[in-house]
Amino acid sequence: MGKDNIDRSIRKPHVRKGDTVQVVAGKDVGKRGKVLDVFPDRGRVTVEGVARTKRHMRRTGRTLQAGLVERENPIHLSNVMPVCPACGKPTRVGRQEGPDGGRVRVCKNCGEAIDRG
């Protein structure tokens, strides 16, 4: 597939940057954290405090700290569930038409909107 072509098989992620999610599979199961980055083309998400690894880093122009640095690695989208701000439970996401005519993510447990703002 060429650079300019869009891969139509990529689904829209059910989480967004800034969402609070709970890990439902893997070594960090049960942990909650904030989404730092979403990679829809790779189907992965980086969550604060989850899948941390230590790396030996050399001091460069960009990174001023050298030595052992802990950082979060991306995990698969299927291993996280967004936490509903209204009911506080991890939930599946539905989509409904919002008050302004746009699409809004909705909690499947309580029916409240998940989107912030």
VOTOR-568470 format. One record per residue: residue number from 1; x, y, z of N, C-alpha, C, CB in turn; residue in one letter. Coordinates in nm, 3 decimals, m for minus. Each point is the difference from the previous one (the first is absolute). Glycine has a CB too. Layout:
+------+---------+---------+---------+---------+---------+---------+---------+---------+---------+---------+---------+---------+-------+
: bagu :    n_px :    n_py :    n_pz :   ca_px :   ca_py :   ca_pz :    c_px :    c_py :    c_pz :   cb_px :   cb_py :   cb_pz : lumnu :
+------+---------+---------+---------+---------+---------+---------+---------+---------+---------+---------+---------+---------+-------+
:  NUM :       X :       Y :       Z :       X :       Y :       Z :       X :       Y :       Z :       X :       Y :       Z :     A :
...
+------+---------+---------+---------+---------+---------+---------+---------+---------+---------+---------+---------+---------+-------+
//
This chain:
+------+---------+---------+---------+---------+---------+---------+---------+---------+---------+---------+---------+---------+-------+
: bagu :    n_px :    n_py :    n_pz :   ca_px :   ca_py :   ca_pz :    c_px :    c_py :    c_pz :   cb_px :   cb_py :   cb_pz : lumnu :
+------+---------+---------+---------+---------+---------+---------+---------+---------+---------+---------+---------+---------+-------+
:    1 :   0.084 :  m0.117 :   0.000 :  m0.084 :   0.117 :   0.000 :   0.089 :   0.123 :   0.000 :  m0.185 :  m0.123 :   0.121 :     M :
:    2 :   0.154 :   0.222 :  m0.203 :   0.082 :   0.120 :  m0.013 :  m0.011 :   0.091 :   0.121 :  m0.027 :  m0.016 :  m0.244 :     G :
:    3 :   0.117 :   0.112 :   0.249 :   0.002 :   0.093 :   0.111 :  m0.127 :   0.084 :   0.009 :   0.247 :   0.007 :  m0.020 :     K :
:    4 :  m0.298 :   0.035 :  m0.097 :  m0.114 :   0.091 :  m0.001 :  m0.133 :  m0.071 :   0.019 :   0.131 :   0.146 :  m0.148 :     D :
:    5 :  m0.133 :  m0.277 :   0.132 :  m0.125 :  m0.074 :   0.019 :  m0.031 :  m0.020 :   0.147 :   0.039 :  m0.116 :  m0.218 :     N :
:    6 :  m0.164 :   0.125 :   0.253 :  m0.044 :  m0.021 :   0.138 :  m0.045 :  m0.145 :   0.014 :  m0.068 :   0.244 :   0.025 :     I :
:    7 :   0.117 :  m0.311 :   0.079 :  m0.039 :  m0.138 :   0.025 :  m0.139 :  m0.001 :   0.063 :   0.243 :  m0.071 :   0.028 :     D :
:    8 :  m0.342 :   0.025 :  m0.101 :  m0.139 :   0.002 :   0.047 :  m0.028 :  m0.108 :   0.104 :  m0.065 :   0.092 :  m0.221 :     R :
:    9 :   0.158 :  m0.185 :   0.242 :  m0.023 :  m0.106 :   0.097 :   0.027 :   0.046 :   0.144 :   0.062 :  m0.166 :  m0.177 :     S :
:   10 :  m0.003 :   0.285 :   0.193 :   0.028 :   0.051 :   0.133 :  m0.129 :   0.054 :   0.061 :   0.238 :   0.056 :  m0.066 :     I :
:   11 :  m0.276 :  m0.111 :   0.182 :  m0.120 :   0.045 :   0.068 :   0.033 :   0.118 :   0.090 :  m0.097 :  m0.233 :  m0.008 :     R :
:   12 :  m0.002 :   0.316 :   0.032 :   0.018 :   0.114 :   0.088 :   0.015 :  m0.052 :   0.143 :  m0.133 :   0.152 :  m0.154 :     K :
:   13 :   0.235 :  m0.108 :   0.227 :   0.021 :  m0.050 :   0.136 :  m0.113 :   0.043 :   0.093 :   0.247 :   0.007 :  m0.038 :     P :
:   14 :  m0.276 :  m0.091 :   0.138 :  m0.105 :   0.029 :   0.096 :   0.050 :   0.086 :   0.116 :  m0.108 :  m0.215 :  m0.062 :     H :
:   15 :   0.238 :   0.246 :   0.064 :   0.057 :   0.088 :   0.102 :   0.068 :   0.118 :  m0.067 :   0.032 :  m0.195 :   0.157 :     V :
:   16 :  m0.022 :   0.303 :  m0.083 :   0.066 :   0.121 :  m0.049 :   0.105 :   0.045 :   0.100 :  m0.208 :   0.068 :  m0.125 :     R :
:   17 :   0.297 :   0.019 :   0.080 :   0.102 :   0.055 :   0.086 :  m0.067 :   0.076 :   0.115 :   0.164 :   0.016 :  m0.195 :     K :
:   18 :  m0.119 :  m0.044 :   0.317 :  m0.057 :   0.066 :   0.118 :  m0.107 :  m0.082 :   0.071 :   0.049 :   0.212 :  m0.110 :     G :
:   19 :  m0.100 :  m0.318 :   0.047 :  m0.099 :  m0.086 :   0.065 :   0.064 :  m0.077 :   0.115 :  m0.126 :  m0.021 :  m0.218 :     D :
:   20 :   0.044 :  m0.012 :   0.319 :   0.043 :  m0.092 :   0.104 :  m0.044 :  m0.139 :  m0.042 :  m0.015 :   0.179 :   0.182 :     T :
:   21 :   0.110 :  m0.273 :  m0.182 :  m0.030 :  m0.136 :  m0.044 :   0.045 :  m0.099 :   0.107 :   0.024 :   0.067 :  m0.241 :     V :
:   22 :  m0.081 :  m0.188 :   0.234 :   0.041 :  m0.110 :   0.087 :   0.052 :  m0.112 :  m0.087 :  m0.169 :   0.064 :   0.178 :     Q :
:   23 :   0.281 :  m0.124 :  m0.136 :   0.059 :  m0.111 :  m0.074 :  m0.077 :  m0.127 :   0.035 :   0.229 :   0.111 :  m0.002 :     V :
:   24 :  m0.274 :  m0.184 :  m0.101 :  m0.082 :  m0.120 :   0.023 :   0.075 :  m0.128 :  m0.037 :  m0.203 :   0.137 :  m0.043 :     V :
:   25 :   0.324 :  m0.126 :  m0.012 :   0.077 :  m0.120 :  m0.034 :   0.148 :   0.035 :   0.004 :  m0.188 :  m0.089 :  m0.144 :     A :
:   26 :   0.270 :  m0.011 :   0.172 :   0.145 :   0.020 :   0.002 :   0.054 :   0.003 :   0.141 :  m0.018 :   0.125 :  m0.212 :     G :
:   27 :   0.146 :  m0.091 :   0.224 :   0.065 :  m0.005 :   0.131 :  m0.045 :   0.111 :   0.094 :   0.194 :  m0.104 :  m0.111 :     K :
:   28 :  m0.250 :   0.212 :   0.058 :  m0.046 :   0.112 :   0.082 :  m0.151 :   0.003 :   0.015 :   0.199 :   0.128 :  m0.075 :     D :
:   29 :  m0.264 :  m0.244 :   0.072 :  m0.146 :  m0.008 :   0.006 :  m0.051 :   0.066 :   0.128 :   0.004 :  m0.212 :  m0.137 :     V :
:   30 :  m0.110 :   0.293 :   0.123 :  m0.060 :   0.068 :   0.114 :   0.049 :   0.141 :   0.022 :  m0.024 :  m0.219 :   0.099 :     G :
:   31 :   0.137 :   0.256 :  m0.158 :   0.053 :   0.135 :   0.019 :  m0.080 :   0.101 :  m0.080 :   0.228 :  m0.095 :   0.040 :     K :
:   32 :  m0.239 :   0.216 :   0.015 :  m0.065 :   0.109 :  m0.069 :   0.102 :   0.110 :  m0.027 :  m0.222 :  m0.056 :   0.109 :     R :
:   33 :   0.203 :   0.124 :  m0.219 :   0.091 :   0.109 :  m0.033 :  m0.056 :   0.086 :  m0.112 :   0.192 :  m0.141 :   0.072 :     G :
:   34 :  m0.124 :   0.252 :  m0.098 :  m0.042 :   0.094 :  m0.103 :   0.069 :  m0.036 :  m0.131 :  m0.037 :   0.181 :   0.172 :     K :
:   35 :  m0.036 :  m0.170 :  m0.283 :   0.056 :  m0.028 :  m0.132 :   0.093 :   0.114 :  m0.039 :  m0.205 :  m0.134 :  m0.068 :     V :
:   36 :   0.331 :   0.099 :   0.038 :   0.098 :   0.100 :  m0.041 :   0.005 :   0.016 :  m0.151 :   0.133 :  m0.053 :   0.204 :     L :
:   37 :  m0.139 :  m0.058 :  m0.277 :   0.006 :   0.001 :  m0.146 :  m0.087 :  m0.110 :  m0.055 :   0.232 :   0.094 :   0.004 :     D :
:   38 :  m0.290 :  m0.071 :  m0.123 :  m0.076 :  m0.102 :  m0.071 :   0.061 :  m0.014 :  m0.138 :  m0.214 :   0.052 :   0.129 :     V :
:   39 :   0.239 :  m0.177 :  m0.169 :   0.057 :  m0.029 :  m0.133 :  m0.102 :  m0.084 :  m0.077 :   0.239 :   0.009 :   0.089 :     F :
:   40 :  m0.334 :   0.055 :  m0.160 :  m0.106 :  m0.076 :  m0.067 :   0.051 :  m0.090 :  m0.111 :  m0.154 :   0.184 :   0.055 :     P :
:   41 :   0.261 :  m0.143 :  m0.124 :   0.052 :  m0.082 :  m0.109 :   0.064 :  m0.128 :   0.051 :   0.037 :   0.208 :  m0.133 :     D :
:   42 :   0.017 :  m0.206 :   0.254 :   0.061 :  m0.119 :   0.060 :  m0.095 :  m0.071 :   0.095 :   0.222 :   0.108 :  m0.022 :     R :
:   43 :  m0.336 :  m0.045 :   0.056 :  m0.096 :  m0.060 :   0.092 :   0.051 :  m0.007 :   0.142 :  m0.087 :  m0.131 :  m0.189 :     G :
:   44 :   0.164 :   0.233 :   0.229 :   0.061 :  m0.002 :   0.133 :  m0.024 :   0.132 :   0.071 :   0.174 :  m0.159 :  m0.082 :     R :
:   45 :  m0.156 :   0.155 :   0.214 :  m0.023 :   0.115 :   0.084 :   0.104 :   0.000 :   0.112 :  m0.249 :   0.000 :  m0.054 :     V :
:   46 :   0.295 :   0.120 :   0.092 :   0.094 :   0.013 :   0.111 :  m0.077 :   0.054 :   0.120 :   0.197 :   0.040 :  m0.157 :     T :
:   47 :  m0.186 :  m0.110 :   0.269 :  m0.074 :   0.036 :   0.122 :   0.100 :   0.034 :   0.110 :  m0.195 :  m0.150 :  m0.066 :     V :
:   48 :   0.165 :   0.257 :   0.140 :   0.087 :   0.047 :   0.106 :   0.011 :  m0.105 :   0.111 :  m0.064 :   0.238 :  m0.053 :     E :
:   49 :   0.187 :  m0.278 :   0.086 :   0.025 :  m0.095 :   0.108 :  m0.021 :  m0.146 :  m0.035 :  m0.066 :   0.179 :   0.148 :     G :
:   50 :   0.043 :  m0.211 :  m0.276 :  m0.027 :  m0.137 :  m0.042 :   0.107 :  m0.043 :  m0.100 :  m0.251 :   0.030 :   0.037 :     V :
:   51 :   0.294 :  m0.155 :  m0.030 :   0.101 :  m0.058 :  m0.090 :   0.129 :   0.080 :   0.003 :  m0.183 :  m0.085 :  m0.147 :     A :
:   52 :   0.230 :   0.114 :   0.267 :   0.123 :   0.076 :   0.016 :   0.122 :  m0.090 :  m0.018 :  m0.117 :   0.160 :   0.155 :     R :
:   53 :   0.215 :  m0.109 :  m0.227 :   0.127 :  m0.071 :  m0.018 :   0.114 :   0.095 :   0.028 :  m0.104 :  m0.154 :  m0.171 :     T :
:   54 :   0.220 :   0.097 :   0.203 :   0.119 :   0.081 :   0.023 :   0.088 :  m0.006 :  m0.123 :  m0.011 :  m0.043 :   0.249 :     K :
:   55 :   0.062 :   0.158 :  m0.289 :   0.087 :   0.008 :  m0.117 :   0.128 :   0.071 :   0.041 :  m0.198 :   0.002 :  m0.160 :     R :
:   56 :   0.309 :  m0.048 :   0.105 :   0.127 :   0.069 :   0.017 :   0.007 :   0.108 :  m0.106 :   0.115 :  m0.206 :   0.098 :     H :
:   57 :  m0.117 :   0.332 :  m0.057 :  m0.003 :   0.111 :  m0.094 :   0.132 :   0.076 :   0.005 :  m0.249 :   0.018 :   0.025 :     M :
:   58 :   0.295 :   0.020 :  m0.142 :   0.119 :   0.084 :  m0.013 :  m0.046 :   0.144 :  m0.007 :   0.130 :  m0.183 :  m0.118 :     R :
:   59 :  m0.053 :   0.272 :   0.174 :  m0.036 :   0.141 :  m0.005 :   0.017 :   0.050 :  m0.143 :   0.069 :   0.033 :   0.242 :     R :
:   60 :  m0.175 :   0.029 :  m0.296 :   0.004 :   0.058 :  m0.134 :  m0.052 :   0.143 :   0.009 :  m0.032 :  m0.229 :  m0.111 :     T :
:   61 :   0.014 :   0.292 :  m0.003 :  m0.052 :   0.136 :  m0.001 :  m0.142 :   0.007 :   0.051 :   0.148 :   0.048 :  m0.190 :     G :
:   62 :  m0.226 :  m0.152 :   0.161 :  m0.141 :  m0.001 :   0.041 :  m0.016 :  m0.045 :   0.145 :  m0.065 :  m0.046 :  m0.236 :     R :
:   63 :   0.131 :  m0.062 :   0.273 :  m0.013 :  m0.053 :   0.135 :   0.119 :   0.045 :   0.083 :  m0.131 :  m0.200 :  m0.083 :     T :
:   64 :   0.105 :   0.274 :   0.187 :   0.108 :   0.051 :   0.084 :   0.037 :  m0.099 :   0.109 :  m0.076 :   0.231 :  m0.046 :     L :
:   65 :  m0.019 :  m0.316 :   0.085 :   0.027 :  m0.097 :   0.106 :   0.059 :  m0.126 :  m0.061 :  m0.187 :   0.093 :   0.140 :     Q :
:   66 :   0.298 :  m0.137 :  m0.085 :   0.063 :  m0.123 :  m0.048 :  m0.015 :  m0.107 :   0.107 :   0.166 :   0.130 :  m0.142 :     A :
:   67 :  m0.139 :  m0.256 :   0.105 :  m0.008 :  m0.110 :   0.095 :  m0.127 :  m0.080 :  m0.019 :   0.136 :   0.131 :   0.161 :     G :
:   68 :  m0.185 :  m0.191 :  m0.053 :  m0.121 :  m0.080 :  m0.004 :  m0.122 :   0.092 :   0.002 :   0.117 :  m0.192 :   0.116 :     L :
:   69 :  m0.201 :   0.179 :  m0.216 :  m0.120 :   0.082 :  m0.009 :  m0.119 :  m0.094 :  m0.012 :   0.126 :   0.193 :  m0.110 :     V :
:   70 :  m0.228 :  m0.172 :   0.195 :  m0.122 :  m0.079 :  m0.009 :  m0.097 :   0.070 :  m0.094 :   0.032 :  m0.092 :   0.233 :     E :
:   71 :  m0.096 :   0.014 :  m0.319 :  m0.098 :   0.058 :  m0.091 :  m0.111 :  m0.101 :  m0.027 :   0.177 :   0.144 :  m0.105 :     R :
:   72 :  m0.291 :  m0.091 :   0.057 :  m0.114 :  m0.086 :  m0.031 :   0.009 :  m0.049 :  m0.144 :  m0.142 :   0.125 :   0.167 :     E :
:   73 :   0.112 :  m0.251 :  m0.186 :  m0.006 :  m0.057 :  m0.134 :  m0.145 :  m0.010 :  m0.044 :   0.213 :  m0.129 :   0.040 :     N :
:   74 :  m0.239 :   0.135 :  m0.171 :  m0.138 :  m0.014 :  m0.048 :  m0.053 :  m0.141 :   0.023 :   0.045 :   0.176 :  m0.171 :     P :
:   75 :  m0.174 :  m0.186 :   0.202 :  m0.068 :  m0.129 :   0.011 :  m0.115 :   0.000 :  m0.100 :   0.064 :  m0.025 :   0.247 :     I :
:   76 :  m0.117 :  m0.093 :  m0.274 :  m0.105 :  m0.012 :  m0.101 :  m0.130 :   0.062 :   0.047 :   0.108 :  m0.210 :  m0.083 :     H :
:   77 :  m0.182 :   0.268 :  m0.012 :  m0.127 :   0.066 :   0.031 :  m0.101 :  m0.095 :   0.063 :   0.042 :   0.156 :  m0.189 :     L :
:   78 :  m0.037 :  m0.283 :   0.152 :  m0.098 :  m0.096 :   0.052 :   0.023 :  m0.031 :   0.148 :  m0.019 :  m0.097 :  m0.229 :     S :
:   79 :   0.134 :   0.137 :   0.283 :   0.032 :  m0.029 :   0.139 :  m0.042 :   0.110 :   0.096 :   0.187 :  m0.135 :  m0.082 :     N :
:   80 :  m0.252 :   0.241 :   0.032 :  m0.044 :   0.108 :   0.087 :  m0.149 :   0.028 :  m0.022 :   0.232 :   0.099 :  m0.004 :     V :
:   81 :  m0.297 :  m0.055 :   0.112 :  m0.140 :   0.044 :  m0.008 :  m0.009 :   0.137 :   0.064 :  m0.087 :  m0.240 :   0.007 :     M :
:   82 :   0.014 :   0.333 :  m0.071 :  m0.016 :   0.131 :   0.062 :  m0.083 :  m0.008 :   0.127 :   0.019 :   0.105 :  m0.226 :     P :
:   83 :   0.012 :  m0.019 :   0.321 :  m0.074 :   0.006 :   0.126 :  m0.102 :   0.113 :  m0.012 :   0.197 :  m0.091 :   0.135 :     V :
:   84 :  m0.323 :   0.061 :  m0.109 :  m0.107 :   0.099 :  m0.009 :   0.015 :   0.101 :   0.113 :  m0.156 :  m0.170 :  m0.108 :     C :
:   85 :   0.154 :   0.301 :   0.077 :   0.011 :   0.099 :   0.108 :  m0.123 :   0.004 :   0.090 :   0.147 :   0.133 :  m0.149 :     P :
:   86 :  m0.262 :  m0.176 :   0.098 :  m0.123 :   0.005 :   0.079 :  m0.010 :  m0.117 :   0.098 :  m0.111 :   0.117 :  m0.190 :     A :
:   87 :   0.128 :  m0.241 :   0.141 :  m0.018 :  m0.116 :   0.087 :   0.132 :  m0.056 :   0.054 :  m0.207 :  m0.054 :  m0.128 :     C :
:   88 :   0.321 :   0.096 :   0.072 :   0.130 :  m0.042 :   0.050 :   0.039 :  m0.142 :  m0.034 :  m0.037 :   0.157 :   0.180 :     G :
:   89 :  m0.035 :  m0.222 :  m0.272 :   0.029 :  m0.138 :  m0.038 :   0.063 :  m0.004 :  m0.138 :  m0.191 :  m0.082 :   0.140 :     K :
:   90 :   0.276 :  m0.019 :  m0.168 :   0.047 :  m0.019 :  m0.137 :  m0.117 :  m0.042 :  m0.087 :   0.231 :  m0.064 :   0.081 :     P :
:   91 :  m0.238 :   0.117 :  m0.202 :  m0.119 :  m0.021 :  m0.081 :   0.034 :  m0.014 :  m0.147 :  m0.132 :   0.128 :   0.167 :     T :
:   92 :   0.042 :  m0.193 :  m0.239 :   0.008 :   0.002 :  m0.146 :  m0.055 :   0.134 :  m0.046 :  m0.024 :  m0.254 :  m0.018 :     R :
:   93 :   0.057 :   0.292 :  m0.104 :  m0.037 :   0.131 :  m0.050 :  m0.101 :  m0.013 :  m0.112 :   0.224 :   0.089 :   0.064 :     V :
:   94 :  m0.331 :  m0.010 :  m0.054 :  m0.096 :   0.012 :  m0.109 :   0.009 :   0.141 :  m0.055 :  m0.153 :  m0.174 :   0.102 :     G :
:   95 :   0.094 :   0.194 :  m0.218 :   0.001 :   0.134 :  m0.059 :  m0.143 :   0.042 :  m0.028 :   0.228 :  m0.038 :  m0.101 :     R :
:   96 :  m0.262 :   0.160 :   0.141 :  m0.132 :   0.056 :  m0.025 :   0.016 :   0.141 :  m0.055 :  m0.102 :  m0.140 :   0.185 :     Q :
:   97 :  m0.007 :   0.189 :  m0.242 :   0.001 :   0.137 :  m0.049 :  m0.010 :   0.094 :   0.120 :  m0.105 :  m0.069 :  m0.221 :     E :
:   98 :   0.194 :   0.168 :   0.223 :   0.003 :   0.094 :   0.111 :  m0.097 :   0.115 :  m0.019 :   0.236 :  m0.062 :   0.038 :     G :
:   99 :  m0.242 :   0.154 :   0.058 :  m0.091 :   0.113 :  m0.008 :   0.032 :   0.096 :  m0.114 :  m0.030 :  m0.021 :   0.244 :     P :
:  100 :   0.157 :   0.030 :  m0.281 :   0.039 :   0.090 :  m0.109 :   0.001 :  m0.069 :  m0.136 :   0.137 :   0.128 :   0.164 :     D :
:  101 :  m0.183 :  m0.250 :  m0.171 :  m0.007 :  m0.073 :  m0.127 :   0.120 :  m0.088 :  m0.026 :  m0.134 :   0.184 :  m0.086 :     G :
:  102 :   0.240 :  m0.173 :   0.168 :   0.118 :  m0.084 :  m0.017 :  m0.017 :  m0.132 :   0.073 :   0.141 :   0.204 :  m0.022 :     G :
:  103 :  m0.040 :  m0.291 :   0.008 :  m0.003 :  m0.129 :   0.067 :   0.064 :   0.012 :   0.138 :   0.009 :  m0.119 :  m0.223 :     R :
:  104 :  m0.070 :   0.053 :   0.321 :   0.049 :   0.003 :   0.137 :   0.019 :  m0.143 :   0.046 :  m0.117 :   0.219 :   0.048 :     V :
:  105 :   0.228 :  m0.245 :   0.022 :   0.023 :  m0.133 :   0.058 :  m0.085 :  m0.013 :   0.126 :   0.236 :  m0.009 :  m0.094 :     R :
:  106 :  m0.300 :  m0.108 :   0.110 :  m0.095 :  m0.022 :   0.108 :   0.038 :  m0.127 :   0.076 :  m0.183 :   0.117 :  m0.130 :     V :
:  107 :   0.167 :  m0.114 :   0.262 :   0.023 :  m0.115 :   0.087 :  m0.110 :  m0.103 :  m0.023 :   0.116 :   0.146 :   0.173 :     C :
:  108 :  m0.079 :  m0.272 :  m0.193 :  m0.099 :  m0.106 :  m0.021 :  m0.064 :  m0.045 :   0.131 :   0.129 :  m0.074 :  m0.199 :     K :
:  109 :  m0.067 :   0.108 :   0.315 :  m0.058 :  m0.038 :   0.129 :  m0.110 :   0.095 :   0.044 :   0.218 :  m0.099 :   0.062 :     N :
:  110 :  m0.187 :   0.230 :  m0.061 :  m0.095 :   0.096 :   0.055 :  m0.062 :   0.092 :  m0.106 :   0.130 :  m0.009 :   0.209 :     C :
:  111 :  m0.076 :   0.013 :  m0.329 :  m0.057 :   0.081 :  m0.106 :   0.047 :   0.145 :  m0.002 :  m0.194 :  m0.147 :   0.013 :     G :
:  112 :   0.281 :   0.184 :   0.079 :   0.051 :   0.138 :   0.005 :   0.110 :   0.021 :  m0.103 :  m0.058 :   0.012 :   0.244 :     E :
:  113 :   0.078 :   0.113 :  m0.285 :   0.104 :   0.035 :  m0.097 :   0.137 :  m0.012 :   0.066 :  m0.158 :   0.156 :  m0.122 :     A :
:  114 :   0.254 :  m0.214 :   0.050 :   0.136 :  m0.016 :   0.050 :   0.085 :   0.121 :  m0.038 :  m0.022 :  m0.251 :  m0.016 :     I :
:  115 :  m0.010 :   0.314 :  m0.094 :   0.082 :   0.110 :  m0.050 :   0.007 :   0.114 :   0.099 :  m0.061 :  m0.064 :  m0.232 :     D :
:  116 :   0.181 :   0.117 :   0.244 :   0.024 :   0.112 :   0.092 :  m0.045 :   0.130 :  m0.066 :   0.196 :  m0.122 :   0.106 :     R :
:  117 :  m0.224 :   0.220 :  m0.021 :  m0.031 :   0.134 :  m0.052 :  m0.136 :   0.014 :  m0.036 :   0.216 :   0.019 :  m0.078 :     G :
+------+---------+---------+---------+---------+---------+---------+---------+---------+---------+---------+---------+---------+-------+
//
